[in-house]
Amino acid sequence: MPVHRESAGPRNIKRALGALVLLLFIDFGSNFAMGQAKGPAPIFRPALEQIQSQTRIPILLPSRLPSAIPESGIKLASGEVREDGYFISLYYSEDANASYAAGFGSSTRILRSQDLPNTRRVALSSGRTGMFMPVSCGGSCAPANLWWEQNDVMYQIQIKLGSGSREKDQEKILVETANSIVTARREGR
């Protein structure tokens, strides 16, 4: 009987580990597949229509907006093609001058930490590293920003957050937004 217990124990452990690995693989696989199939949040559609055919840079946008930006509050999504990239802005009203909510952009000009003073490194998913800058106020308040390099392109997220919000909370919002980034597929592809 003791021999049977010794051989049954390792066998049961192997089965349990095998089942656990299989479950993790299935869960990871389905989440990965869902993440790949899902596109940018629908709020970006008008801006994508404005710029998608005019830029060769892959357009990266979040699959969902952070809770700090209620999608129902966004009234205007506007895209702009720039010489070295693109920028998509979200606004809380149709008057873009006074109601900025967030921006998502790219540039072929790669910025380094010395180009971005008052930033700190943050870890992003897939082994990427970003540079985070919290809200800063002078005469008016600048939004919180996050930049990262991916495939020789510099991407940026900026979100207008309250000046009283804690830096750690700001960082969390921007990092979560960056981690939900997906590529906007071109129509017909």
C-alpha positions, 0 to 999 in steps of 0.5 A: 500500500505505501508504494501505491500512495507514493506513486499515486501522489505524484501522479495526482499532482501531475494531473492537477498541474496539467489541469491547471496549466490547461485552464490557464491556457484556455483562459489566456487564449480566450482573453487574448483572442477577445482582446485581438478581435475587439476594436477601439471604443466606439466613441472614436469612430468619427475621428477615425473616419477623418484620419484613417486613410491619411496616415500610415502610422498604426492608430492605437486607441483604447478599447474602452475609455477609463471611468474618469471619462464617461463615454456618454459625456463625450460630444465630439471626437476629432482627428487631425493628421500631422506631419509626423503622426496624428492626434485624436481629441475628445471633448465634453461639448461640441465647442472644442475650445472649452471642453477638452477631455482627452487626447490620443496621438502618435509621432515618428519623432521619438522622445527620450526622458531628457526631452520630457522633464518631470516624468517618471518611468512606469511599467506597461503591459507586454514589457513596455515602459512608459513615461508618466507626467501628472497634471501640472498647474500654472496659469491653467492646468495641463492634463496628465500625460503618458508616452511610450515607444512602440515599433519606432513610433512614439504614442501619447495619451493625455487625460484632463483630470482634476488638479486635486487628484492624487498622482498615483490615481492619475498614473493608474488611470493612464496606465490602465488606458494604455494597457487597453490599447488596440490597433484600429483596423483599416476598413476593408481589412 
